[in-house]
Amino acid sequence: MVLWYSCQLLVLWYSCQLLVLWYSCQLLVLWYSESVQTTNYLPGLSSVLDRYDALLLDQWGVLHDGVKPYPGAIDCLARLNAAGKTVVILSNSGRTGEENAQLMARMGFDRGHFSAVVSAGDDARDAVQRSDDPFYRGLGRRCLLMARERDSALVAGLGLEIVSDVEQADFLFALSLDAPRQSVSGWQAVMNRAVARGLPMVCGNPDFAQVTPGGTLLEAIRANVRR
C-alpha cells in the first residue's frame, strides 16, 4: 500500500512538472511573438528621410541593372542631394570604386549626387597592399589571378607577381568571372590543386551569382569558393 501511494505521488509530481513546463513554454512563445518587430515595408525613402543624415545604397539591382538606371533612380539621388543627405554607393564589384562611378555616370547619374562608390574589390586590394592582418602578411607575392582578361590591371601597383601556373602561386586572388565564357567548372582543376597545396584565397567579389539585364542568372566568382 505504501508503495502504491508512493507511485501515485511520483506520478502526480511529474504531472505537475510537465504542466509547469507547458505553461512556461506558452508564456515564452507569447513573449517572443510580442517582442519580435514586424517588418515595415516602405513606400519610398521619403517616408524615413527625416530619420537619417546619410544613406548607404547598393548599385546593381537597386539603382541600375548594369546597363540602364531603374525608373526614378536618378531623380531619387537628386532629391537626396537636394535634401542635404550624404549618399555612399556600395558594390560587390571586384572593380575599383572609380570605375563603378564612371559606369554610373555613363548611365546618366550625376556624380555630384553621391560622395563615393565603395567596392569589395577596393577593400580586398587595400587589405593585400597594407598587409596589416597576419593573414595578409603571410600570403606571399606570387598571385594566381582569377578574373576576366580585361580585369588584369586591377592588381597593378600591389607589388604582386602574377603567375598562370597554380604550382608557382603563393595564393589565389578571385576578382571576377566572365560568365558564360568563363565558368566555375573551368576553374575546377586549378581549385582542386590549390586546395591540395593548401593555398589561401582572397576573394574581392562576394557574389555567388550575377544577373544580366535580361534577367539571366549566371555564375559569379565566389561560386568557386562554395564549390
WOFEN-V387579 format. One record per backbone hydrogen bond with DSSP energy under -0.5 kcal/mol. CO is the residue of the C=O (numbers start at 1). NH is the residue of the N-H. Records with the same first field share a line. If there is no record, write none. Layout:
CO = NH + NH
This chain:
1 = 5
2 = 6
3 = 7
4 = 8
5 = 9
6 = 10
7 = 11
8 = 12
9 = 13
10 = 14
11 = 15
12 = 16
13 = 17
14 = 18
15 = 19
16 = 20
17 = 21
18 = 22
19 = 23
20 = 24
21 = 25
22 = 26
23 = 27
24 = 28
25 = 29
26 = 30
27 = 31
28 = 32
29 = 33
30 = 34
31 = 35
32 = 36
39 = 41
40 = 42
44 = 47
45 = 48 + 49
48 = 51
49 = 52
53 = 86
55 = 57 + 88
57 = 90
59 = 62 + 63 + 64
63 = 70
64 = 61
68 = 65
70 = 73
72 = 76
73 = 77
74 = 78
75 = 79
76 = 80
77 = 81
78 = 82
79 = 83
80 = 85
81 = 84
86 = 55
87 = 115 + 116
88 = 57
89 = 118
90 = 59
91 = 120
93 = 121
95 = 122
96 = 100
97 = 101
98 = 102
99 = 103
100 = 104
101 = 105
102 = 106
103 = 107
104 = 108 + 109
105 = 108
109 = 111
110 = 113
111 = 114
116 = 89
117 = 119
118 = 91
119 = 123
120 = 124
121 = 125
122 = 126
123 = 127
124 = 128
125 = 129
126 = 130
127 = 131
133 = 137
134 = 138
136 = 139
141 = 143 + 161
142 = 170 + 171
143 = 145 + 163
144 = 173
145 = 147
146 = 175 + 176
148 = 151
149 = 152
151 = 154
152 = 155
153 = 156
155 = 158
160 = 162
161 = 143
164 = 166
165 = 168 + 169
166 = 169
170 = 200
171 = 144
172 = 174 + 202
173 = 146 + 175
174 = 204
177 = 179
178 = 181 + 182
183 = 187
184 = 187
185 = 188
187 = 191
188 = 192
189 = 193
190 = 194
191 = 195
192 = 196
193 = 197
194 = 198 + 199
195 = 198
200 = 172
202 = 174 + 204
207 = 222
208 = 220
210 = 218
212 = 215
216 = 212 + 218
218 = 210
220 = 223
221 = 224
222 = 225 + 226
223 = 227
